[in-house]
Structure formats: structure tokens, C-alpha cells
């Protein structure tokens, strides 16, 4: 995804820091807001992965730091749930003025609660997704239980949350207690998706059941079975993003993405955090990656897998077209492929050797075919266009685009 750093003012005039995650081709057909969890920041790995999954489906995601957190201005000790709600409204106004009003809002943990509370002030938002969110904002008292007496006695306390100290004032707790979550959820008036893990040890799944019970239709629930509260396994956060994107298509207007022009049909983009690479081919999107043992996250096929997959697909299509033209009874074609590099020895000079790419292709033909027909189809497989390309001398012409120039 293409990341654009942005800043925008909150209601107090303090600048909030954000990142706008755009699809690979820079042409989103919907915009979304993301509210992070309590004391987290926009740079949480799970948030980036959810944004990546959404960007693959053409959704641009604005993730930002709430006031006093991350790179945003302000003092966290002076904030509360009310300021988070106001920050969300400011973020939505920024998108409306600079890009396009958001139609989807996503919140993780207490960020999900903030999204629910802000819903009435976000008229453009048609669908809301919460991830591991408490039903009652006062749940935050549970996180601070060992410091509540100090806060009540002194009016404030430095609280350790996730290994970092944060100032929490009595006003923060009073602000949290002032919200009526049941009333907000009942009057939502928007499609709601609740995602929660049964194994969540920070916010019990009973909270999801309570939100679902109070909410009115249309409402949906997805179990994030096996995930922890922070979605620390990349597969869980990518799955969460995919589920949100698929669900949202039912409730928000997705414009049809434009296919990439022929000379720029395929684009690949990699970010700074992993080997996971987003690929856009025409209107289609997918991920490429490397196995975990070589430093990847194993979230997609390897580049060589994609090369041999292209050969396999082209082989199958070529045989299908040929058999149909001949009216032969070919029902299914299965092409099994494997790629490796092996040493080739120079017989004239045994001391010299080189690595040579080998692709093994086994073709399985189903149908009432004669041996002559089967043999002919094997010959035709050798003539598929990708096979010819791999055997031919291929020229790859590379160039650098000038800074700031978008290839699309």
C-alpha cells in the first residue's frame, strides 16, 4: 500500500499525526477511519496489517494517533474518551475536505467504543466494525484497578500500561463514566460488525455478546478464534482486515476500480516492515511473501511460486482451448509444478559449474481421451505462451520514476 503522512488539527488546534494508507494504484473507491486501542498508536503492527488487507480491496485507511499519543500534539493526561470522540470527528472532517468523506469506521479495543460513541457525529459513515471492544467504556477501570485508589485519593496517578507510564487523572475516569453505551449502541443507525476472540484475556468476549444483544439490525459477529487482544499474529490481523472488507461491501458503496492500462497492468509494492508485498494486476489484488524461515511472514506465494503458477495457469488454459476447439472429451486439467536451482557441470571443464533453473511440470488429464489425444495435448503444452516466454531470451528494461511521479 502507498503510505501518505498527514497532519490535521483537533478541536483544540493541536496537530494530530496520521498515515493514510492508499491502495497500490493510488485509486481508492472508499475511505475508512481507524481508531487504535487505549494508549496504543497508529503504528501498531496489527493496524498496519488490517489497513493492508483493506487496501488490497481498494479501501484507503486513515490511521492516526489520538491527542497526546504517538506523534500527535497535546498531553495524554488532559484527554479522555470525549477527546477521542472529538479526534475521530476531526479526522473525518479532514478526509472530507482533502480526499473523500469516510464511509467506514473501525475501532480496536477502546477505540471501537470511541467509534460507537462518535457514530452520530459521523453522518457519512454507513458501517462500523469493532475489534475486541468493551461494551462499557468504564471497562477501562478494570485495566487501572490497582491504581484506582491512588487516583481517587490524589486526583491523579502515573499508571503503568503495557510497560509505559501514563498520567491518569480523576477527570479521565469521570469522563469515561459519563457515557451511556447502551443508548449509543441502540441509536447507532448504521451497519455493525463485531469481531472478538473467545481467548481475549484483556476484554472478555462477553462484551461482544452484550454489544450484539443491545445493537439493532443490521448487525453481524465474527469470531477471531485463537487470536489475542492485540492480534499479534499477522495472520489474525490480515484475516480481520479481509473480513471487514468483505462484510463492508454489503453496506457501503464500492465504485468499480479501473483496470490498469496495458503497459502498467501489474504493480508491486513493499513497505519497510516486512517482506510482504502487495500486487495489483488489473483490478485484482494479492500478496506475495517469503517463508518464515527466510525472514518472511508466509502470507502469500513466493515470487518463484508466482512464476511457476503463471506457467501452470497458461498450460491449463492452452490445453482447455485446444481440446474445446477439437471437441475432445477433456474434463479437467491439473498441472503440478516445482521449481529449483541445481548445479549443472561443464563436462569439458569439470571444475566449473553453475546453478541452472529447473521447472518440473506434471500434467494430469481427466476425460475419456485416446492415447493419441493425450500425447498431442502434451505437445501442445510445450507451446503455451508462458512456456515460450520462459524459453526465449527476455529483455527486462528498468527505469526510475522521478520523485513524486505516480506511474498511474
N, C-alpha and C positions, 0 to 999 in steps of 0.2 A: 504494500500500500504506500501511497505517497503521503508523507507527513509534512504538514504546514504548521510551524509555530505561530500562535496567535496570542494576543492580549486584548482584554476588554475590561471596562470599568464595572465595578459592582455599584450598588445603590449609594455607597459612601464615597464613590470616586476612587477607590483603591483598585489597582490593576490586578486582574486575575490572569494567571498563566494557563494556557491551554495548548492542545495539539489537535489539529483537525486531520483525521485520517481519511484520505481520499482513495477511491478505487485506483487500480494500477493505471488506467487510461485517463484518470482525472475527470471522468464524466459521471458523477453520481446521479441516480434517479430518485434518491430520497436522502434526507438528513436526520440524524439521531443525536440525542444528548445522552451523555453517560455521567452518572453521579457515583463517585467512589465511596468506599466504606469508611467508617469512623476512624479518623486520624491517618488514613491512607493518603496516597497521592495518585495523580493521573498516570504515573509511570509504573504502577503495579503490573507485573507480567501478565496476570490474568486479564486485566483490562485491555492490554495491547492485543492479546490473542483473540478476545471477543471482538474487538474492533477489526482485526484482520479477517475473521470469519465473515463479518458483516460486509466489509469492503469487497470481498470476493463476490458478493451477491449484489454489488452496486450501491451499497449504503455508505454514505460518508458519516463518520462519527466524531463528534466533538467531545473529547475528554479533557477535563480541566481540574485544577486544584482549587478547592474551596478556600475562602478567606483565611489567611494565616497558616496555610499548609503548603508544602512543596515550594514552588517558586512564586506563589501569589503573595501580594502585599497584605498587610494587616496583622493583627495579633489574634492567635487562636483563642487565647483566654477571654477575649472580648466577644467571641462568637457563640452561636447556639444553633439549634435546629431552624430557628426563624431566619438566621442569616444564610444558612444553606439553601433554604427555600428561595430567598431573595436572589442568591447567586445563580440558581437554576433559571430564574426568570430573566436575569441579566444575560445569561448565556444564550437563552432562546432569542432574546431581542437582538443580540449580536449576530446570530445566524440569519435572522430575518433581514437585517439591514445589509449584511455583507454577502450573503450567499442565498439561502432559501430557508424559510421557517421550518423548524423540525416537526416531523410527523410521528416520531417515535422517541420515547424516553425510557432509559434503562437505569436502574439503580441497584447497587450491590450493598447488602447489609443495611446499615442505617441510611445509606444513600438511596436505597429503594424506598424507605419510609419517607425521606425528604421528597422524592419524586411524587409519591402518593399525596403528600400534603400540598405540593405545588401544583397539582393537576388542574385545579380550577383556574389558575393564573396562566395556564399554558394552552390557550384555545386552539392552536394549530396542531397540537399533539393528539393523535387519534388512537394511539395504542401505547400501553405501558408494560414493561417487563421488570419484575423484581427478582433478585437473586439472593437467597439466604437472608431475607429481610425480616426484622421483627415486626409483629403485628402492632405492638405498642411502643412508641418512641421511648417510654420510660424504661424499656429494657436496658437502656444504657446504664441505669443504676446497678444492674447486675454486674456489669463489667467493672464498676467502680466500688463495689460493695465494701472492700477493705478500707476505702478512703472516705466513705460517706460521712462517718462521724467527725472526721477532721474537717471536712468541708462545712458541715453543719455548725461546728464549733467555731471555726476561724473564718468562715466565709469563703475560703479558697484552699487549694492544696495542689502540690505538684504530684501528679499521678503517673505511674509507670504503665504505659500501654505499648505492648509489643517491644519492650526493651528501650523505649524512648520516653523521656519525661515531658508531660504536657500540663500546663496550668488549667485547672478546672475550678470555676467559681460557682457559688451558690446560684447565681443568676442563670448559669447554664442548665442546672438541674430544674430550676423553676420554669425555664423556657420549655424544656422537654416535657415537663408535667402539664403544661398548658394546652397541649394539642389533644384533640379528640379524634383518635384514629378511626374509630367505628363510623363516625359521621362522615369523615373524609372518604373512606372506602365505599360507603353506601352511596354517596353522591358523586362517585367518580365520573360516570357518564362516558367512559372510554373502555375499549377492549383491554383486558388484563391477563397477563401471563405470569404465573407464579412458578419460579424454579427454585427447588430446595433439595438439599441432600439429607436423606434419613440419618446419615452419620455425622451431621453438622454438630460439633460439640460447643460452638460459640452461641449459635441461635438455634434452639431446638426446633425440629420440624413441626411441632405443634403450632408454632407461629404461622406456618404456611396454611395449616388446616383452619386456623382462626381467620386469617385473611380471606381464604376461599369461602368460608361459611358466611362472612359478612358481605362480600362482594356480590354484585348483581351480574347477570349475564350481559355480554359475552365474557366468560372467564375460562381459563384453562390452567392446567397444572402439569409440570414436567418434573419427574424425579431425577435428580442428579446422583443416582446411586453410586456410592463408593467415593464421592468427592469430599474434600474437606472444605471448611468455610471459605478459605481464600482461593480455592480452585488452583492449588499449587501445581497439580499435574497438568501440563499443557493440553493433554487430550481432553480433559474435563472442560477447560475454558474454551477451547475451539468448538467442542460439542455444544456448549452453552450458546455460543455465538451463532452456530448453524441452526439450532432450534429456534432461537429468537427470530432470525431472518426468515426462516420458512414459515413460522407462525404469523409474523407481521404482514406477509404478503396477502393474507386474507383480509386484513383490516386497513392497510394504508395503500395509497395509490402509487404503484411502481410503474414509472414510464418505461417503455421498451428501450433497452440500451441499444445504441447504434453500433453496428459492426465496424470493426477497424478496417480502414482502407487496405487494399490488397498489399501494398508494399510495406505496410506496418500492421500486418494481421496478427502477429504474435508479439507480446511484450512480457518481459520477466523482470521482477523487482525483488531485491533483497534488502532488509534493514540491518541495523547494527547489532541486534540482539541474538541472532541465531542464523543457522544455515537455511532455515525455512524460506522458500522463495515462492512468491505469488506469480502465477502465469495467467495471462489473458490471451485467449485465442479466439478471435472474432468476438462473439457475445458470450463465450464460455470461459469459466474460470476454474482453476485448480491449483493445488500446492505441489511443489517438488521439495524434496528434503534428502538427507543422508541418514543412514542408520545411527543409532545412539553410540555404537562402539567407535565411530569415527568423528564424533562431535555433533551429530545432528540430533533432531528430535523424533525422527522417523514418522513424520506427519504426512508424508506423501512419497510417491515413487522417486527413485534417484534419477539424475539426468540420463544415465545409460539405460535405465528401465524405460524411460520415455522414448529413447531412440529405438529400442527393440520393440516397444509397444507399437510405435508407428509402423514398423515393418510388419508386425503381426496383423495389425488392422488392415493395412494395404493389401497384404496377401489374402486375407479372408474376403475383402471386398472384391478383389480382382477375380477370385475363383467363383464368387457368387454371381457376378455379372456374366462371366463366361458360361457357366452352367445354365443360367437362365436363357442366354441367347441360344444355346444349343438345345434347350429344353431337356436337359439331363436331370434325372431324379436325385439331385443333391439336396439333402435336407439341412444338414448342419456342417459347418467347418470349424474346427478347433485348431488353433495354431499355438504350439508350445515353443517358447524361445528361451535361450540363455546366452548371456554374453560373458566373455572372459578374455583376459590377455595372457597369452602363453609365449614361451620362448621359441623362436624359430632359429635354427642353427644354419650357418653358412657352410655347406659341405666342402666348398673349396678352401675355406679358411675357418676351421673348427673353433678357433679362439674367438671369433666374432659371433655374436648372437644379438638378437633384438626381440622386443616384445611386439607381437602382432595380434590385432583384434580378431577374435573368432566369435561368430554368432551361430549357434546351433538352432536349427528350426525343424521341428517335427510337426507334420501336418496330419490331422485326423479328419477323415472324410466320412460322413454318415449319409446313407442312402443306398438304394439298390443300383449301384454302379457296376459296370463291367470292369475287368482289369485294364482293358484298353482305355476306358474313360478315366480311370484313376491315374494311369500313367500320364495321360495327356494333361490332366489337371496339375500334376507335379511339374510338368514342363512349363505350364502357364504361370505357376507360382514364381518361377525364376524370372518372369517378365513383368512382375508388378512394378509400378513406377518407383516406389521407395527402394526396392531391391536394386533397380538400375542406378538410382542415385548413389546408393552406398558403394556400388562397384565402380562408379565413374570418378573422374577427378573433379572434386568440388572446390570451387573458389569461394572463400569467405572474405567479404570486403567489410572492414570495420572502420568506423569513424567516430569521433567525439562530437556530441552536440555542443554548441556554445552554451555557456552558463545561462540558466533561466529560460532556455528554449524547451518547450514541450513538444515531443515528437508527434503528438496527436493534434 
